[in-house]
Amino acid sequence: MTESPSAAVSTTAEDGTRDGRSTRWDPHRKERRLTIIQAAIAAIEEYGPEALTAQIAEKAGVPRTHVYRHFDGKQALDLAVSGYIGNQIGERIRAGLATRGSARDIISASIEAHLGWIEAHPNLYRFLSQHAYAVRATGAHAADDAKAAFAAELTALIHRYMQALGVDTSPAERIIVGVVGLVDATAAWWLEGRDPPREQLTAELTERVWLLIDYSARELGLTLDPDQRLPRL
């Protein structure tokens, strides 16, 4: 009989290392974990944030009892799903922030990317919002929920521009707290009604975010033109 991953003997040497009989199945385990994570995402998209294990198993094409062979309970699966989605959001926002142009252009592109993802994946956003506190309570990476992903990317960019402009970078995170709170709270409100249209909301939020950044810049002794092309970092 061919040995299966679930039946493989896990042996550990005295120094804590695992032998080949255990590690040989690692790629298969990773592949199966990824399949289940992607199935959970598909189930959440279709059924909502409270998607059932049976619905996830059906999407993954495995028996219900197999789902938690690869995760230490539902919380571990939720954490893995949050991390996977957080990476997707981060990539989307990074693409928006990579826009070359003025401060207004970059702000608009990042907000458009954020709102565009939320509009396309409302149930995933709701799932992340519901599980954000639990994710952070585990000490997981800060970008494993939607708000933190947006904050992390924007803070990194602002920090780099402040360095380039030769000003104190310590206020960067504090500046972004206000920006992200504004954008995320507005996005959550907008998601439930979808009014005004995304393009109009993007324009409105862009102006409000610029006002916050402009005020903070003036406190640091900087006068910025929102439509002047920024230096390439």
C-alpha positions in Angstrom: 0.0 0.0 0.0 1.3 3.4 -0.9 1.9 5.7 2.1 -0.4 8.7 2.3 0.5 12.1 3.7 -1.9 11.6 6.6 -0.4 8.2 7.4 3.2 9.3 7.1 5.3 8.7 10.2 6.7 11.9 11.6 10.0 11.2 13.2 12.2 13.7 14.9 15.8 13.4 15.8 17.2 14.3 19.2 18.3 17.7 17.8 14.7 18.5 16.8 15.2 18.0 13.0 12.7 15.9 11.0 13.7 13.0 8.8 12.9 12.4 5.2 9.9 10.3 5.9 8.1 13.3 7.3 9.5 16.2 5.2 8.8 14.4 1.9 5.1 15.2 2.2 5.6 18.9 3.0 4.9 20.1 -0.6 1.7 18.0 -0.7 0.6 19.4 2.7 1.3 23.0 1.6 -0.6 22.4 -1.6 -3.6 20.9 0.2 -3.6 23.8 2.7 -3.6 26.3 -0.1 -6.5 24.4 -1.8 -8.5 24.6 1.4 -7.7 28.3 1.9 -8.8 29.1 -1.7 -11.9 27.0 -1.2 -12.7 28.9 2.0 -12.4 32.2 0.1 -14.7 31.0 -2.6 -17.2 29.9 0.0 -17.1 33.2 1.8 -17.5 35.0 -1.5 -20.6 33.0 -2.3 -22.2 32.4 1.1 -20.9 35.3 3.2 -18.5 35.7 6.2 -20.2 32.8 8.2 -19.6 30.2 5.5 -19.9 26.7 6.9 -17.1 24.1 7.1 -19.3 21.8 4.9 -19.5 24.5 2.2 -15.7 25.0 2.3 -15.1 21.2 2.1 -17.4 21.0 -0.9 -15.5 23.8 -2.7 -12.2 22.0 -1.9 -13.5 18.7 -3.0 -12.6 16.9 0.2 -14.7 15.3 3.0 -15.8 17.7 5.8 -13.6 15.9 8.3 -10.5 16.5 6.2 -10.6 20.3 6.4 -9.1 20.5 9.9 -6.5 17.9 9.3 -4.5 20.7 7.9 -5.4 23.5 10.4 -5.5 23.5 14.2 -9.2 24.4 14.3 -11.4 27.1 12.8 -9.5 30.0 14.3 -6.3 28.7 12.6 -8.1 28.5 9.2 -9.6 31.9 9.7 -6.2 33.3 10.4 -4.7 31.6 7.3 -7.6 33.0 5.1 -7.1 36.5 6.6 -3.4 36.4 5.8 -4.0 35.3 2.2 -6.6 38.0 1.6 -4.5 40.6 3.3 -1.7 39.8 0.8 -4.1 40.3 -2.1 -5.2 43.6 -0.8 -1.6 44.7 -0.2 -0.7 43.9 -3.7 -3.6 45.9 -5.0 -2.8 48.9 -2.9 0.9 48.8 -3.8 -0.1 48.9 -7.4 -2.1 52.1 -6.7 0.7 53.7 -4.7 3.2 52.9 -7.4 1.4 55.5 -9.6 3.8 58.2 -10.7 2.6 61.8 -10.6 1.4 64.3 -8.0 0.3 63.7 -4.4 -3.3 64.0 -5.5 -2.7 61.3 -8.2 -1.1 58.9 -5.8 -3.8 59.4 -3.1 -6.6 58.9 -5.7 -5.0 55.8 -7.1 -4.6 54.1 -3.7 -8.1 54.9 -2.6 -9.5 53.8 -6.0 -7.6 50.5 -5.6 -8.9 50.0 -2.0 -12.5 50.8 -2.9 -12.3 48.8 -6.1 -11.3 45.7 -4.2 -14.0 46.2 -1.6 -16.6 46.6 -4.3 -15.5 43.5 -6.1 -15.2 41.4 -2.9 -17.8 42.7 -0.3 -18.1 39.4 1.6 -14.3 39.1 1.9 -14.1 42.6 3.3 -16.9 41.8 5.8 -15.0 38.6 6.8 -11.8 40.6 7.4 -13.7 43.2 9.4 -15.3 40.6 11.6 -12.0 38.8 12.2 -9.6 41.8 12.5 -9.5 41.8 16.3 -9.0 38.1 16.5 -6.2 38.3 13.9 -4.3 41.0 15.8 -4.9 39.2 19.2 -2.8 36.3 17.9 0.1 38.6 17.2 -0.2 37.9 13.4 1.3 40.2 10.8 -0.2 43.6 10.9 -1.3 43.5 7.3 -3.6 40.5 7.8 -6.8 42.6 7.8 -8.0 45.2 5.4 -7.5 48.3 7.4 -4.0 47.3 8.6 -3.0 46.4 5.0 -4.0 49.8 3.8 -2.3 51.5 6.7 1.0 49.5 6.3 1.4 50.3 2.7 0.5 54.0 3.0 2.7 54.5 6.1 5.7 53.0 4.3 5.2 55.3 1.3 4.7 58.4 3.5 7.8 57.5 5.5 9.9 57.3 2.3 8.7 60.7 1.0 9.3 62.3 4.4 12.9 61.0 4.3 13.3 62.3 0.7 12.0 65.7 1.8 14.4 65.8 4.8 11.8 66.0 7.6 11.3 64.1 10.8 9.7 60.7 9.9 8.4 59.9 13.4 5.0 61.4 12.8 4.4 59.2 9.7 2.4 56.5 11.5 0.3 59.0 13.5 -0.6 60.8 10.2 -1.7 57.6 8.6 -3.9 56.6 11.5 -6.2 59.5 10.8 -6.1 58.9 7.0 -6.8 55.2 7.3 -9.6 55.7 9.9 -11.3 58.2 7.6 -11.0 55.9 4.5 -11.9 52.7 6.1 -14.9 54.0 8.1 -16.2 55.7 4.9 -15.6 52.5 2.9 -17.5 50.3 5.5 -20.5 52.8 5.4 -20.4 53.0 1.6 -20.4 49.2 1.1 -23.8 48.8 2.6 -25.5 51.4 0.3 -23.1 51.9 -2.6 -24.1 55.5 -2.9 -22.5 57.7 -4.2 -20.8 55.9 -7.1 -17.3 54.7 -6.4 -15.7 57.3 -8.7 -17.4 60.1 -6.9 -16.5 58.7 -3.5 -12.9 58.3 -4.6 -12.7 62.0 -5.6 -14.3 63.1 -2.3 -12.0 61.0 -0.2 -9.0 62.1 -2.1 -9.7 65.7 -1.2 -10.3 64.9 2.4 -7.2 62.8 2.7 -5.2 65.6 1.1 -6.4 68.1 3.6 -5.2 65.9 6.5 -1.8 65.4 4.8 -1.5 69.1 4.0 -2.3 70.1 7.6 0.3 67.6 8.9 2.9 68.8 6.4 2.4 72.4 7.4 3.0 71.5 11.0 6.4 70.1 9.9 7.2 73.3 8.0 6.4 72.0 4.6 4.2 73.7 2.0 3.2 71.2 -0.7 1.4 71.5 -4.0 -1.0 68.6 -4.4 -0.7 68.8 -8.2 3.0 69.1 -8.4 4.7 65.9 -9.7 6.5 64.2 -6.8 10.1 62.9 -7.2 10.5 59.3 -8.1 11.6 57.2 -5.1 
